Amino acid sequence: MWQSPTSTQPSVAGIPRYAVFGSPIAHSLSPLIHRRFAEQCGIALAYTAIEVAAGRLEAALSEFFVAGGSGANITLPHKLEAVSACVALTPRARRAGVVNTLKRADHGWFGDNTDGSGLVADISERLRLDLRGRRVLMLGAGGAAQGVAPALLDAGIEALTIANRTPERADHLSDWLGEPARVHTLYWQDLKDAGAFDLILNATSAGHGAQPMALPFGIVAPRTLAYDLSYGAAAVGFLSWAKAAHCAQAQDGLGMLVEQAADSFALWHGLRPPTDPVYAELRAAAQA
Ligand SMILES: NC(=O)c1ccc[n+]([C@@H]2O[C@H](COP(=O)([O-])OP(=O)(O)OC[C@H]3O[C@@H](n4cnc5c(N)ncnc54)[C@H](OP(=O)(O)O)[C@@H]3O)[C@@H](O)[C@H]2O)c1
């Protein structure tokens, strides 16, 4: 029941089972990433991709638990719903209010969030941008934005401005973060008067749809890093805008994807795998 038709690796009796739950999930890179990490670390595991419709996550996770699942990743659109499927949360997952990693515990799932640590690792270690003292603009206030915002604040940014298509969601996220001195919201139409930011994060899913985002060039300075949490075709529109706006650097979320996966792997196996080989493989495939 828990092994979907989109599974990318067969399960084998006696081997710990992991899976990513989401919708759509068929093109998820997580099975490949975890397979590579497992090979590097000499760990036997099976990792599959499981398609689950909105509202069905809790049932799917309890089936997976009963079937002996050892751990799971949770992706769009289930990160909020996953919280109620957990018997306990790590402090960072509690602070984020959304979950992307589950680990089997005695009586149910233990929830964590590695999106924030993954983003911060990619920006500060791979891209070598010291986040301390930076003015950050975050576009979007959905599950990904909520997951990464606490980690950005913990990394020492000076200010976080959140702009969302639906302004009430930005206000809700700002209230949730509870740091009025550093976190502000802005109406999208007021971005043109907001001045320049050191880091502009696209945490929207706009790139998956046909409706492009309208962004002014005035939010960019010559030092600005533009970073799209999306990758592949979904990142093309924002990265093209960033190049046209002369951002110092424009980066997609492939590195974050690999880093958050490594943090999930570490939670499950007690060992953080090297990320550069998998990142290089995925980057080469994306450019082929
Ligand atoms: N690299 C990684 O490891 C990683 C990890 C997590 C997520 N992501 C990516 O991050 C993106 C967001 O994921 P999510 O989980 O936060 O999704 P989500 O919870 O569905 O939130 C979507 C967000 O995008 C906004 N949005 C959608 N279409 C828009 C448009 N045309 N113009 C402006 N804003 C628009 C929504 O605004 P409203 O509130 O107005 O609807 C909302 O803020 C996805 O592309 C996902 O693949 C990447």
Ligand as a Chemical Component Dictionary entry (heavy atoms), coordinates in Angstrom:
data_LIG
# 
_chem_comp.id                   LIG 
_chem_comp.type                 NON-POLYMER 
_chem_comp.pdbx_formal_charge   0 
_chem_comp.three_letter_code    LIG 
# 
loop_
_chem_comp_atom.comp_id 
_chem_comp_atom.atom_id 
_chem_comp_atom.alt_atom_id 
_chem_comp_atom.type_symbol 
_chem_comp_atom.charge 
_chem_comp_atom.model_Cartn_x 
_chem_comp_atom.model_Cartn_y 
_chem_comp_atom.model_Cartn_z 
_chem_comp_atom.pdbx_ordinal 
LIG N1  N1  N 0  15.435 23.573 -2.850 1  
LIG C1  C1  C 0  14.743 22.984 -1.896 2  
LIG O1  O1  O 0  15.251 22.120 -1.162 3  
LIG C2  C2  C 0  13.316 23.402 -1.642 4  
LIG C3  C3  C 0  12.732 23.108 -0.411 5  
LIG C4  C4  C 0  11.430 23.537 -0.190 6  
LIG C5  C5  C 0  10.732 24.206 -1.202 7  
LIG N2  N2  N 1  11.341 24.470 -2.382 8  
LIG C6  C6  C 0  10.600 25.208 -3.445 9  
LIG O2  O2  O 0  10.038 26.382 -2.895 10 
LIG C7  C7  C 0  8.852  26.729 -3.599 11 
LIG C8  C8  C 0  7.732  27.063 -2.601 12 
LIG O3  O3  O 0  7.341  25.884 -1.922 13 
LIG P1  P1  P 0  6.273  25.933 -0.719 14 
LIG O4  O4  O 0  6.313  24.603 -0.090 15 
LIG O5  O5  O -1 6.474  27.131 0.122  16 
LIG O6  O6  O 0  4.901  26.134 -1.511 17 
LIG P2  P2  P 0  3.531  26.670 -0.894 18 
LIG O7  O7  O 0  3.428  26.383 0.552  19 
LIG O8  O8  O 0  2.464  26.171 -1.811 20 
LIG O9  O9  O 0  3.619  28.270 -1.046 21 
LIG C9  C9  C 0  3.645  28.863 -2.317 22 
LIG C10 C10 C 0  4.024  30.334 -2.200 23 
LIG O10 O10 O 0  4.193  30.857 -3.525 24 
LIG C11 C11 C 0  3.352  32.012 -3.690 25 
LIG N3  N3  N 0  2.951  32.084 -5.093 26 
LIG C12 C12 C 0  2.446  31.089 -5.873 27 
LIG N4  N4  N 0  2.233  31.535 -7.140 28 
LIG C13 C13 C 0  2.617  32.852 -7.160 29 
LIG C14 C14 C 0  2.654  33.855 -8.175 30 
LIG N5  N5  N 0  2.253  33.618 -9.425 31 
LIG N6  N6  N 0  3.128  35.085 -7.842 32 
LIG C15 C15 C 0  3.556  35.324 -6.580 33 
LIG N7  N7  N 0  3.541  34.422 -5.567 34 
LIG C16 C16 C 0  3.067  33.201 -5.865 35 
LIG C17 C17 C 0  2.206  31.773 -2.735 36 
LIG O11 O11 O 0  1.565  32.976 -2.471 37 
LIG P3  P3  P 0  0.039  33.018 -1.904 38 
LIG O12 O12 O 0  0.160  32.879 -0.412 39 
LIG O13 O13 O 0  -0.460 34.325 -2.342 40 
LIG O14 O14 O 0  -0.679 31.853 -2.543 41 
LIG C18 C18 C 0  2.958  31.194 -1.521 42 
LIG O15 O15 O 0  3.608  32.212 -0.791 43 
LIG C19 C19 C 0  8.525  25.536 -4.500 44 
LIG O16 O16 O 0  8.888  25.867 -5.826 45 
LIG C20 C20 C 0  9.405  24.423 -3.965 46 
LIG O17 O17 O 0  9.798  23.516 -4.978 47 
LIG C21 C21 C 0  12.612 24.078 -2.625 48 
# 
loop_
_chem_comp_bond.comp_id 
_chem_comp_bond.atom_id_1 
_chem_comp_bond.atom_id_2 
_chem_comp_bond.value_order 
_chem_comp_bond.pdbx_ordinal 
LIG N1  C1  SING 1  
LIG C1  O1  DOUB 2  
LIG C1  C2  SING 3  
LIG C2  C3  SING 4  
LIG C2  C21 DOUB 5  
LIG C3  C4  DOUB 6  
LIG C4  C5  SING 7  
LIG C5  N2  DOUB 8  
LIG N2  C6  SING 9  
LIG N2  C21 SING 10 
LIG C6  O2  SING 11 
LIG C6  C20 SING 12 
LIG O2  C7  SING 13 
LIG C7  C8  SING 14 
LIG C7  C19 SING 15 
LIG C8  O3  SING 16 
LIG O3  P1  SING 17 
LIG P1  O4  DOUB 18 
LIG P1  O5  SING 19 
LIG P1  O6  SING 20 
LIG O6  P2  SING 21 
LIG P2  O7  DOUB 22 
LIG P2  O8  SING 23 
LIG P2  O9  SING 24 
LIG O9  C9  SING 25 
LIG C9  C10 SING 26 
LIG C10 O10 SING 27 
LIG C10 C18 SING 28 
LIG O10 C11 SING 29 
LIG C11 N3  SING 30 
LIG C11 C17 SING 31 
LIG N3  C12 SING 32 
LIG N3  C16 SING 33 
LIG C12 N4  DOUB 34 
LIG N4  C13 SING 35 
LIG C13 C14 SING 36 
LIG C13 C16 DOUB 37 
LIG C14 N5  SING 38 
LIG C14 N6  DOUB 39 
LIG N6  C15 SING 40 
LIG C15 N7  DOUB 41 
LIG N7  C16 SING 42 
LIG C17 O11 SING 43 
LIG C17 C18 SING 44 
LIG O11 P3  SING 45 
LIG P3  O12 DOUB 46 
LIG P3  O13 SING 47 
LIG P3  O14 SING 48 
LIG C18 O15 SING 49 
LIG C19 O16 SING 50 
LIG C19 C20 SING 51 
LIG C20 O17 SING 52 
# 
